[in-house]
């Protein structure tokens, strides 16, 4: 188990706190209308938050909760792949790929 502390908090607990904060932050952004449930940022937020929580739960031997967060990670990955498919269908290219114009400028 990670035993180091930062500001009096064990590192493993800090990792769990960040995971919870990310998931709650994403939910909050949905509720106030800044993100949609289909946005890439929401999916990434859920993926990282659930992974950090799962890591915390593994190290604190909270295996039942860890199962929920492992499933949450898989759902977030599926959401990201859906986002990529929607983006590609709408824009004709994968997100974050370089456009043909920008590739020609570098040559």
C-alpha positions in Angstrom: 0.0 0.0 0.0 1.2 3.5 -0.7 2.1 5.0 2.7 3.5 8.4 1.7 1.6 11.5 2.8 1.1 14.9 1.2 -0.3 17.6 3.5 -1.2 15.0 6.0 -3.2 12.9 3.5 -2.0 9.6 2.3 -1.2 9.6 -1.4 -3.6 6.7 -2.1 -6.4 8.7 -0.4 -5.5 11.8 -2.5 -5.8 9.7 -5.6 -9.3 8.5 -4.6 -10.3 12.1 -3.8 -9.2 13.3 -7.2 -11.1 10.5 -8.8 -14.3 11.4 -6.9 -13.8 15.1 -7.7 -13.5 14.3 -11.4 -16.7 12.3 -11.5 -18.6 14.8 -9.5 -17.2 17.7 -11.6 -18.4 15.9 -14.8 -21.8 15.4 -13.3 -22.0 19.0 -12.2 -21.0 20.2 -15.7 -23.8 18.1 -17.2 -26.4 19.5 -14.7 -25.5 23.1 -15.5 -25.6 22.5 -19.2 -21.9 23.1 -19.9 -21.3 19.6 -21.2 -23.6 17.0 -22.8 -23.6 13.4 -22.0 -22.2 12.8 -25.5 -19.2 15.1 -25.2 -15.6 13.8 -25.3 -14.7 15.8 -22.1 -17.5 14.1 -20.1 -16.3 10.7 -21.2 -12.7 11.4 -20.5 -13.6 12.9 -17.1 -15.5 9.7 -16.3 -12.7 7.5 -17.6 -10.0 9.1 -15.6 -12.1 9.5 -12.5 -13.3 5.9 -12.4 -9.7 4.7 -13.1 -8.3 6.7 -10.2 -11.1 5.5 -7.9 -10.6 1.9 -9.0 -6.9 2.2 -8.3 -7.7 3.6 -4.8 -10.2 0.8 -4.1 -7.8 -1.8 -5.2 -5.1 -0.6 -2.8 -7.6 -0.2 0.0 -9.0 -3.7 -0.8 -12.5 -2.3 -1.5 -13.1 -4.9 -4.2 -16.9 -4.7 -4.4 -16.7 -0.9 -5.2 -13.8 -1.5 -7.5 -16.0 -3.7 -9.7 -18.4 -0.8 -10.2 -15.5 1.5 -11.2 -14.0 -1.0 -13.6 -17.3 -1.3 -15.3 -17.5 2.5 -15.3 -14.2 2.6 -17.1 -15.5 0.2 -19.8 -18.6 2.3 -20.3 -16.5 5.5 -20.6 -14.3 3.8 -23.2 -17.4 2.8 -25.1 -18.6 6.4 -24.9 -15.3 7.6 -26.3 -15.4 5.2 -29.2 -19.0 6.4 -29.9 -17.8 10.0 -29.9 -15.1 9.1 -32.4 -17.6 7.4 -34.6 -20.0 10.3 -34.5 -17.2 12.8 -35.1 -15.9 10.8 -38.1 -19.4 10.5 -39.6 -20.1 14.2 -39.2 -16.7 15.6 -40.1 -15.3 13.0 -42.4 -12.2 12.5 -40.3 -11.2 11.3 -36.9 -10.9 13.8 -34.1 -7.4 15.3 -33.6 -6.3 14.1 -37.0 -4.4 16.7 -39.0 -6.3 18.2 -41.9 -4.9 17.9 -45.4 -4.4 21.7 -45.5 -2.2 21.8 -42.4 -0.2 18.8 -43.7 0.5 20.6 -47.0 1.6 23.8 -45.2 4.4 21.9 -43.4 5.9 20.4 -46.6 
